[in-house]
Amino acid sequence: MSVEDTSHAESTDVELGGAGESIRLEGIRKEFGDVTAVKDLSLDIRSGEFLVLLGPSGCGKTTTLRMIAGLETPTEGDIYIGDEEVTRTLPQKRELSMVFQSYALYPHKTVRENLAFPLKKMDLSDDERSRRIERAAEVLEISELLDKEPGQLSGGQRQRVALGRTIIREPRAFLMDEPLSNLDAKLRVHTRSELRELQQDLGTTTVYVTHDQEEAMSLADRIAILNDGEIQQVGAPEEIYQNPANEFVAGFLGEPAMNFFDVAQTPERIELCGDDPVPLTGPVPAPTARIGIRPEHVALASQHTDDEARTPAFSADLLVVEPLGNAYELELERGGVQFTARVRSLPDEVRTADSVDVVFEADSLNTFDADGSALTTAGGETDG
């Protein structure tokens, strides 16, 4: 999406999106009869940031978004937009714009008329209304579609019109509930990069719900990971990926998922459990019950020769080799425990081998206690 070459247009004076407001949730709880969808959730969303609520289906992320929007009322707790407490304020009084999974366009109205609809209740002149429509169309590159109806548009074009209806106002924040889920994979990747560029250009606070971790990683300034109605961790995408707070976050974020191994400790060493235990060396906290290692940090011993930066080599049965184009995934097994390695290159002799020698990158080990909480993060820092 290009938003640079607009110096010649009268519409460049029109501001879209509005200034971003902070959003604060304090002790939010939401019950539906006997079901508690959200449990004691507190979250500070910074002015102008792109925050993604990420988690599996049923974790409470959409319910949380709907409470921010005013479409659901918390059973307990308070919601603030800026300095204003809005917990029981009507949705139309909150000055928020929301994009849903469905495009929610009026099928018998043109794109221009769909874009104009959110402006009807605003005290604007006809000229100002027209300028806003032209500017939104220009930003989203749909100017040539203004006189078409939604039925004449592709899915990607309809999604842009839906976004246009959101940004044409001056909302305090954008709320988005899986707005790209109806697009095919290629268009989804393209549209999310446009969406991120657009949000950065407008600077409007955005709360975005998805269950797609790749989408979350590519869009977010920060991610809030939810499970079973509770926040598990909030942080920048790289921070959460490298330093998960617990086993749920570690296992949920990453494709393929992090490998986990039960361990047993003696005063002399720590071992990976299984029918054929593997001794490890290196500093591991005493309460360690499990260790985690991401597939990209499991290496072939022949390709990782720095003895100080790796665990001792051990043999594993090679079950499957899956070429991915730019890498290979190896499904391995040792002592009845299966795990995955992802390597950039694969020697010819390994392709047909029954077993291989592998190592773990020592600085990339995560350790967890018996309750699944992180003891040390990758890099050896104690979680604190």
DOLO-602478 format. One record per residue (C-alpha): residue in three letters; residue number from 1; x, y, z. Coordinates in Angstrom, 1 decimal. Layout:
(ALA; NUM; (X; Y; Z))
...
***
This chain:
(MET; 1; (0.0; 0.0; 0.0))
(SER; 2; (1.4; 3.4; -0.9))
(VAL; 3; (0.4; 6.5; 1.0))
(GLU; 4; (3.3; 8.7; 0.0))
(ASP; 5; (2.5; 10.3; -3.3))
(THR; 6; (-0.4; 12.5; -2.1))
(SER; 7; (1.1; 16.0; -2.1))
(HIS; 8; (-0.9; 17.1; -5.1))
(ALA; 9; (-4.3; 16.2; -3.6))
(GLU; 10; (-6.6; 18.6; -1.7))
(SER; 11; (-7.5; 15.6; 0.5))
(THR; 12; (-4.1; 15.5; 2.2))
(ASP; 13; (-5.3; 18.0; 4.7))
(VAL; 14; (-7.8; 15.5; 6.0))
(GLU; 15; (-6.7; 13.6; 9.0))
(LEU; 16; (-8.0; 10.0; 9.4))
(GLY; 17; (-8.0; 7.7; 12.3))
(GLY; 18; (-7.8; 10.2; 15.1))
(ALA; 19; (-5.4; 10.3; 18.0))
(GLY; 20; (-4.8; 7.1; 19.9))
(GLU; 21; (-6.2; 6.8; 23.4))
(SER; 22; (-4.9; 4.5; 26.1))
(ILE; 23; (-7.2; 1.7; 27.3))
(ARG; 24; (-7.1; 0.2; 30.8))
(LEU; 25; (-8.8; -2.9; 32.1))
(GLU; 26; (-8.8; -3.4; 35.8))
(GLY; 27; (-9.8; -6.7; 37.4))
(ILE; 28; (-12.2; -7.6; 34.6))
(ARG; 29; (-14.4; -10.7; 35.1))
(LYS; 30; (-17.1; -11.9; 32.8))
(GLU; 31; (-19.6; -14.7; 33.6))
(PHE; 32; (-22.2; -16.2; 31.4))
(GLY; 33; (-24.3; -18.2; 33.8))
(ASP; 34; (-22.1; -20.9; 35.3))
(VAL; 35; (-19.3; -20.2; 32.7))
(THR; 36; (-16.5; -17.8; 33.5))
(ALA; 37; (-15.2; -16.5; 30.2))
(VAL; 38; (-12.7; -13.9; 31.6))
(LYS; 39; (-11.1; -14.1; 35.0))
(ASP; 40; (-9.6; -11.1; 36.9))
(LEU; 41; (-8.0; -9.6; 33.8))
(SER; 42; (-6.0; -6.5; 34.1))
(LEU; 43; (-4.3; -4.9; 31.1))
(ASP; 44; (-2.8; -1.5; 30.1))
(ILE; 45; (-2.9; -0.8; 26.3))
(ARG; 46; (-0.7; 2.2; 25.5))
(SER; 47; (-1.8; 5.1; 23.4))
(GLY; 48; (-1.1; 4.5; 19.7))
(GLU; 49; (0.1; 0.9; 20.1))
(PHE; 50; (-1.0; -2.1; 18.1))
(LEU; 51; (-1.9; -4.7; 20.8))
(VAL; 52; (-2.9; -8.3; 19.7))
(LEU; 53; (-5.0; -10.5; 22.0))
(LEU; 54; (-3.8; -14.0; 21.0))
(GLY; 55; (-4.9; -17.4; 22.2))
(PRO; 56; (-6.8; -20.6; 21.3))
(SER; 57; (-10.6; -20.7; 20.6))
(GLY; 58; (-12.6; -20.1; 23.8))
(CYS; 59; (-9.8; -18.4; 25.7))
(GLY; 60; (-11.8; -15.1; 26.2))
(LYS; 61; (-10.1; -12.8; 23.7))
(THR; 62; (-13.2; -11.9; 21.8))
(THR; 63; (-15.2; -11.5; 25.0))
(THR; 64; (-12.5; -9.1; 26.2))
(LEU; 65; (-12.7; -7.1; 22.9))
(ARG; 66; (-16.5; -6.9; 23.1))
(MET; 67; (-16.3; -5.6; 26.7))
(ILE; 68; (-13.9; -2.8; 25.5))
(ALA; 69; (-16.4; -2.0; 22.8))
(GLY; 70; (-19.4; -2.0; 25.2))
(LEU; 71; (-21.1; -4.9; 23.5))
(GLU; 72; (-20.7; -6.9; 26.8))
(THR; 73; (-20.8; -5.6; 30.3))
(PRO; 74; (-18.2; -7.0; 32.8))
(THR; 75; (-19.6; -8.9; 35.8))
(GLU; 76; (-16.8; -7.3; 37.8))
(GLY; 77; (-14.0; -4.7; 37.1))
(ASP; 78; (-13.6; -1.4; 35.4))
(ILE; 79; (-12.7; -0.2; 31.9))
(TYR; 80; (-11.1; 3.1; 31.1))
(ILE; 81; (-10.5; 4.8; 27.7))
(GLY; 82; (-8.0; 7.6; 28.3))
(ASP; 83; (-8.9; 9.0; 31.7))
(GLU; 84; (-12.7; 8.2; 31.3))
(GLU; 85; (-14.3; 5.3; 33.1))
(VAL; 86; (-16.6; 3.7; 30.5))
(THR; 87; (-17.5; 0.3; 32.1))
(ARG; 88; (-21.2; 0.8; 31.6))
(THR; 89; (-21.1; 3.5; 28.9))
(LEU; 90; (-23.2; 2.7; 25.8))
(PRO; 91; (-21.1; 1.5; 22.8))
(GLN; 92; (-22.1; 4.5; 20.6))
(LYS; 93; (-20.8; 6.8; 23.3))
(ARG; 94; (-17.4; 5.3; 23.5))
(GLU; 95; (-16.2; 6.7; 20.1))
(LEU; 96; (-14.6; 3.4; 19.0))
(SER; 97; (-14.5; 1.8; 15.6))
(MET; 98; (-14.8; -2.0; 15.2))
(VAL; 99; (-14.1; -4.3; 12.3))
(PHE; 100; (-15.6; -7.8; 12.5))
(GLN; 101; (-14.9; -11.1; 10.8))
(SER; 102; (-17.8; -10.4; 8.4))
(TYR; 103; (-17.3; -7.3; 6.3))
(ALA; 104; (-20.7; -5.9; 7.4))
(LEU; 105; (-21.2; -3.8; 4.2))
(TYR; 106; (-24.5; -2.7; 2.9))
(PRO; 107; (-24.9; -4.8; -0.3))
(HIS; 108; (-27.1; -2.3; -2.2))
(LYS; 109; (-25.0; 0.7; -1.4))
(THR; 110; (-22.0; 1.7; -3.4))
(VAL; 111; (-18.5; 1.8; -1.8))
(ARG; 112; (-18.9; 5.6; -1.6))
(GLU; 113; (-22.2; 5.2; 0.2))
(ASN; 114; (-20.8; 2.6; 2.6))
(LEU; 115; (-17.9; 4.9; 3.5))
(ALA; 116; (-20.2; 7.8; 4.0))
(PHE; 117; (-22.5; 5.9; 6.4))
(PRO; 118; (-20.4; 6.3; 9.6))
(LEU; 119; (-20.2; 10.1; 8.9))
(LYS; 120; (-24.0; 10.7; 8.9))
(LYS; 121; (-24.2; 11.5; 12.6))
(MET; 122; (-21.2; 13.7; 12.6))
(ASP; 123; (-21.6; 17.5; 12.2))
(LEU; 124; (-19.7; 17.8; 8.8))
(SER; 125; (-20.3; 19.8; 5.7))
(ASP; 126; (-20.9; 18.0; 2.5))
(ASP; 127; (-17.5; 19.1; 1.3))
(GLU; 128; (-15.8; 17.8; 4.4))
(ARG; 129; (-17.7; 14.5; 4.1))
(SER; 130; (-16.6; 14.2; 0.5))
(ARG; 131; (-13.0; 15.0; 1.3))
(ARG; 132; (-12.9; 12.3; 4.0))
(ILE; 133; (-14.3; 9.7; 1.7))
(GLU; 134; (-11.8; 10.6; -1.0))
(ARG; 135; (-8.9; 10.5; 1.5))
(ALA; 136; (-9.9; 7.1; 2.9))
(ALA; 137; (-10.3; 5.7; -0.6))
(GLU; 138; (-6.9; 7.1; -1.5))
(VAL; 139; (-5.1; 5.7; 1.5))
(LEU; 140; (-6.6; 2.2; 0.9))
(GLU; 141; (-6.2; 2.4; -2.9))
(ILE; 142; (-9.9; 1.9; -3.6))
(SER; 143; (-10.6; 5.2; -5.4))
(GLU; 144; (-11.5; 3.4; -8.6))
(LEU; 145; (-14.1; 1.3; -6.7))
(LEU; 146; (-16.2; 4.1; -5.2))
(ASP; 147; (-19.1; 3.7; -7.6))
(LYS; 148; (-19.2; -0.1; -7.4))
(GLU; 149; (-21.3; -2.2; -5.1))
(PRO; 150; (-19.8; -4.8; -2.7))
(GLY; 151; (-21.1; -7.7; -4.9))
(GLN; 152; (-18.8; -6.5; -7.6))
(LEU; 153; (-15.7; -6.6; -5.4))
(SER; 154; (-13.2; -9.3; -4.4))
(GLY; 155; (-12.8; -10.4; -0.9))
(GLY; 156; (-9.7; -8.3; -0.4))
(GLN; 157; (-11.4; -5.2; -1.8))
(ARG; 158; (-14.4; -5.7; 0.4))
(GLN; 159; (-12.0; -5.9; 3.4))
(ARG; 160; (-10.4; -2.6; 2.4))
(VAL; 161; (-13.8; -1.0; 2.3))
(ALA; 162; (-14.6; -2.3; 5.8))
(LEU; 163; (-11.3; -0.9; 7.0))
(GLY; 164; (-12.2; 2.4; 5.3))
(ARG; 165; (-15.5; 2.6; 7.2))
(THR; 166; (-13.4; 2.3; 10.4))
(ILE; 167; (-10.7; 4.9; 9.7))
(ILE; 168; (-13.0; 7.5; 8.1))
(ARG; 169; (-14.2; 8.5; 11.5))
(GLU; 170; (-11.9; 9.9; 14.3))
(PRO; 171; (-12.3; 7.1; 16.8))
(ARG; 172; (-10.4; 6.8; 20.1))
(ALA; 173; (-9.3; 3.3; 19.1))
(PHE; 174; (-9.7; 0.6; 16.5))
(LEU; 175; (-11.1; -2.8; 17.7))
(MET; 176; (-10.6; -5.6; 15.2))
(ASP; 177; (-12.0; -9.2; 15.6))
(GLU; 178; (-10.1; -11.5; 13.2))
(PRO; 179; (-10.8; -9.2; 10.3))
(LEU; 180; (-8.6; -11.1; 7.8))
(SER; 181; (-10.0; -14.6; 8.6))
(ASN; 182; (-12.2; -14.7; 5.4))
(LEU; 183; (-9.3; -14.1; 3.1))
(ASP; 184; (-7.2; -16.7; 1.3))
(ALA; 185; (-3.7; -17.4; 2.6))
(LYS; 186; (-1.8; -15.3; 0.1))
(LEU; 187; (-4.1; -12.3; 0.3))
(ARG; 188; (-4.2; -12.5; 4.1))
(VAL; 189; (-0.4; -12.1; 4.2))
(HIS; 190; (-0.5; -9.2; 1.8))
(THR; 191; (-3.4; -7.5; 3.6))
(ARG; 192; (-1.9; -7.7; 7.1))
(SER; 193; (1.3; -5.9; 5.9))
(GLU; 194; (-0.9; -3.2; 4.5))
(LEU; 195; (-2.9; -3.1; 7.7))
(ARG; 196; (0.2; -2.7; 9.8))
(GLU; 197; (1.5; 0.1; 7.6))
(LEU; 198; (-1.8; 1.8; 7.8))
(GLN; 199; (-2.0; 1.7; 11.6))
(GLN; 200; (1.5; 3.0; 11.9))
(ASP; 201; (0.6; 5.9; 9.5))
(LEU; 202; (-2.5; 6.8; 11.4))
(GLY; 203; (-1.1; 6.2; 14.9))
(THR; 204; (-4.5; 5.1; 16.3))
(THR; 205; (-4.6; 2.7; 19.2))
(THR; 206; (-5.5; -0.8; 17.9))
(VAL; 207; (-6.7; -3.9; 19.7))
(TYR; 208; (-6.7; -6.9; 17.4))
(VAL; 209; (-8.0; -10.4; 18.2))
(THR; 210; (-6.6; -13.5; 16.4))
(HIS; 211; (-5.8; -17.1; 17.1))
(ASP; 212; (-3.2; -17.0; 14.3))
(GLN; 213; (0.2; -16.7; 15.9))
(GLU; 214; (2.0; -15.8; 12.7))
(GLU; 215; (-0.5; -12.9; 12.2))
(ALA; 216; (0.1; -11.8; 15.8))
(MET; 217; (3.9; -11.9; 15.5))
(SER; 218; (3.9; -9.8; 12.3))
(LEU; 219; (1.4; -7.2; 13.4))
(ALA; 220; (1.8; -6.5; 17.1))
(ASP; 221; (3.8; -4.0; 19.0))
(ARG; 222; (2.9; -6.2; 22.0))
(ILE; 223; (1.0; -9.4; 22.3))
(ALA; 224; (-1.2; -10.4; 25.2))
(ILE; 225; (-1.6; -14.2; 25.3))
(LEU; 226; (-4.7; -15.6; 26.9))
(ASN; 227; (-5.7; -19.1; 28.0))
(ASP; 228; (-8.9; -20.1; 29.9))
(GLY; 229; (-9.9; -16.5; 30.5))
(GLU; 230; (-6.6; -15.4; 32.0))
(ILE; 231; (-3.6; -13.5; 30.7))
(GLN; 232; (-0.5; -15.7; 30.5))
(GLN; 233; (2.0; -13.1; 29.3))
(VAL; 234; (2.2; -9.6; 27.8))
(GLY; 235; (5.2; -8.4; 25.8))
(ALA; 236; (6.8; -7.7; 22.5))
(PRO; 237; (6.6; -10.6; 20.0))
(GLU; 238; (10.3; -11.4; 20.1))
(GLU; 239; (10.4; -11.2; 23.9))
(ILE; 240; (7.5; -13.7; 24.3))
(TYR; 241; (8.9; -16.0; 21.7))
(GLN; 242; (12.4; -16.2; 23.2))
(ASN; 243; (11.4; -15.9; 26.9))
(PRO; 244; (8.0; -17.5; 27.5))
(ALA; 245; (6.6; -17.1; 31.0))
(ASN; 246; (5.3; -20.7; 31.2))
(GLU; 247; (4.9; -23.9; 29.3))
(PHE; 248; (1.6; -22.9; 27.8))
(VAL; 249; (3.1; -19.8; 26.1))
(ALA; 250; (6.2; -21.7; 25.1))
(GLY; 251; (4.1; -24.5; 23.5))
(PHE; 252; (1.4; -22.2; 21.9))
(LEU; 253; (3.8; -19.7; 20.3))
(GLY; 254; (6.0; -21.2; 17.6))
(GLU; 255; (5.5; -23.5; 14.5))
(PRO; 256; (6.5; -26.2; 14.9))
(ALA; 257; (6.0; -26.1; 18.7))
(MET; 258; (8.7; -26.1; 21.3))
(ASN; 259; (10.0; -29.6; 22.3))
(PHE; 260; (9.5; -30.5; 26.0))
(PHE; 261; (11.4; -33.1; 27.9))
(ASP; 262; (10.9; -34.4; 31.4))
(VAL; 263; (14.2; -34.3; 33.4))
(ALA; 264; (15.6; -36.0; 36.4))
(GLN; 265; (18.3; -34.5; 38.6))
(THR; 266; (21.1; -35.9; 40.7))
(PRO; 267; (23.8; -33.9; 42.6))
(GLU; 268; (26.1; -34.7; 39.7))
(ARG; 269; (24.0; -34.1; 36.6))
(ILE; 270; (20.6; -33.7; 34.9))
(GLU; 271; (19.2; -36.2; 32.5))
(LEU; 272; (16.4; -36.2; 29.9))
(CYS; 273; (14.0; -38.8; 31.0))
(GLY; 274; (12.9; -41.7; 28.8))
(ASP; 275; (13.7; -45.4; 28.3))
(ASP; 276; (17.3; -44.3; 27.3))
(PRO; 277; (18.2; -41.3; 29.5))
(VAL; 278; (20.5; -38.5; 28.0))
(PRO; 279; (22.9; -36.7; 30.3))
(LEU; 280; (23.1; -32.9; 29.9))
(THR; 281; (25.6; -30.4; 31.3))
(GLY; 282; (25.3; -26.7; 32.1))
(PRO; 283; (23.7; -24.6; 34.8))
(VAL; 284; (20.1; -25.7; 35.4))
(PRO; 285; (18.1; -24.5; 38.4))
(ALA; 286; (17.4; -27.2; 41.0))
(PRO; 287; (13.6; -27.2; 40.8))
(THR; 288; (13.7; -28.0; 37.1))
(ALA; 289; (11.1; -30.6; 36.1))
(ARG; 290; (11.0; -30.0; 32.4))
(ILE; 291; (13.2; -28.4; 29.8))
(GLY; 292; (12.1; -26.8; 26.5))
(ILE; 293; (14.0; -26.3; 23.3))
(ARG; 294; (12.7; -24.9; 20.0))
(PRO; 295; (13.2; -27.0; 16.9))
(GLU; 296; (15.5; -24.5; 15.3))
(HIS; 297; (17.9; -24.8; 18.3))
(VAL; 298; (18.2; -28.6; 17.9))
(ALA; 299; (21.2; -29.1; 15.6))
(LEU; 300; (23.0; -32.0; 13.9))
(ALA; 301; (26.2; -32.6; 15.9))
(SER; 302; (28.2; -32.5; 12.7))
(GLN; 303; (27.0; -29.0; 12.0))
(HIS; 304; (27.5; -27.5; 15.5))
(THR; 305; (31.1; -27.9; 16.5))
(ASP; 306; (31.4; -25.3; 19.3))
(ASP; 307; (31.5; -27.7; 22.3))
(GLU; 308; (31.0; -24.8; 24.8))
(ALA; 309; (27.8; -23.6; 23.2))
(ARG; 310; (26.0; -26.9; 23.0))
(THR; 311; (25.0; -29.8; 25.1))
(PRO; 312; (26.7; -33.2; 24.7))
(ALA; 313; (25.8; -35.0; 21.5))
(PHE; 314; (23.4; -37.9; 21.7))
(SER; 315; (21.9; -40.3; 19.1))
(ALA; 316; (18.3; -40.3; 18.1))
(ASP; 317; (16.3; -42.4; 15.7))
(LEU; 318; (15.4; -40.5; 12.5))
(LEU; 319; (11.7; -41.1; 11.8))
(VAL; 320; (10.8; -38.6; 9.1))
(VAL; 321; (12.6; -36.0; 6.9))
(GLU; 322; (10.3; -33.2; 5.7))
(PRO; 323; (11.7; -30.7; 3.1))
(LEU; 324; (10.3; -27.2; 3.5))
(GLY; 325; (12.2; -25.5; 0.7))
(ASN; 326; (14.4; -23.2; 2.8))
(ALA; 327; (14.8; -25.8; 5.6))
(TYR; 328; (14.3; -29.4; 6.7))
(GLU; 329; (12.2; -30.7; 9.6))
(LEU; 330; (13.4; -33.9; 11.2))
(GLU; 331; (11.1; -36.0; 13.4))
(LEU; 332; (13.3; -37.7; 15.9))
(GLU; 333; (12.9; -40.2; 18.8))
(ARG; 334; (15.1; -41.1; 21.7))
(GLY; 335; (14.0; -43.6; 24.4))
(GLY; 336; (10.3; -43.3; 23.4))
(VAL; 337; (10.3; -39.5; 23.4))
(GLN; 338; (9.7; -37.8; 20.1))
(PHE; 339; (10.9; -34.3; 19.2))
(THR; 340; (11.5; -32.1; 16.2))
(ALA; 341; (14.6; -30.4; 14.7))
(ARG; 342; (14.6; -27.8; 12.0))
(VAL; 343; (17.9; -27.5; 10.1))
(ARG; 344; (18.9; -25.3; 7.2))
(SER; 345; (20.8; -28.0; 5.3))
(LEU; 346; (20.9; -31.7; 5.3))
(PRO; 347; (23.9; -33.8; 4.3))
(ASP; 348; (23.2; -36.6; 1.8))
(GLU; 349; (24.2; -39.3; 4.2))
(VAL; 350; (21.5; -38.1; 6.7))
(ARG; 351; (18.6; -38.3; 4.3))
(THR; 352; (18.7; -42.1; 4.3))
(ALA; 353; (20.1; -42.7; 7.8))
(ASP; 354; (18.3; -44.6; 10.5))
(SER; 355; (19.7; -42.4; 13.3))
(VAL; 356; (21.6; -39.2; 13.7))
(ASP; 357; (23.7; -37.5; 16.4))
(VAL; 358; (22.1; -34.2; 17.6))
(VAL; 359; (22.9; -31.5; 20.1))
(PHE; 360; (20.9; -28.7; 21.8))
(GLU; 361; (22.1; -25.1; 21.7))
(ALA; 362; (22.9; -24.5; 25.4))
(ASP; 363; (21.9; -20.8; 25.4))
(SER; 364; (18.5; -21.6; 24.0))
(LEU; 365; (17.3; -24.0; 26.7))
(ASN; 366; (14.2; -23.0; 28.7))
(THR; 367; (13.6; -24.6; 32.1))
(PHE; 368; (10.2; -25.0; 33.9))
(ASP; 369; (9.2; -26.2; 37.3))
(ALA; 370; (6.6; -28.9; 38.1))
(ASP; 371; (3.7; -26.3; 37.7))
(GLY; 372; (4.9; -25.2; 34.3))
(SER; 373; (6.3; -21.8; 35.3))
(ALA; 374; (9.5; -20.7; 33.7))
(LEU; 375; (12.6; -20.9; 35.9))
(THR; 376; (15.1; -19.6; 33.4))
(THR; 377; (14.5; -18.1; 30.0))
(ALA; 378; (16.5; -18.8; 26.9))
(GLY; 379; (19.9; -17.3; 27.5))
(GLY; 380; (20.1; -18.4; 31.1))
(GLU; 381; (18.4; -15.5; 32.9))
(THR; 382; (16.3; -16.4; 35.8))
(ASP; 383; (12.7; -15.4; 35.3))
(GLY; 384; (11.8; -12.9; 37.9))
***
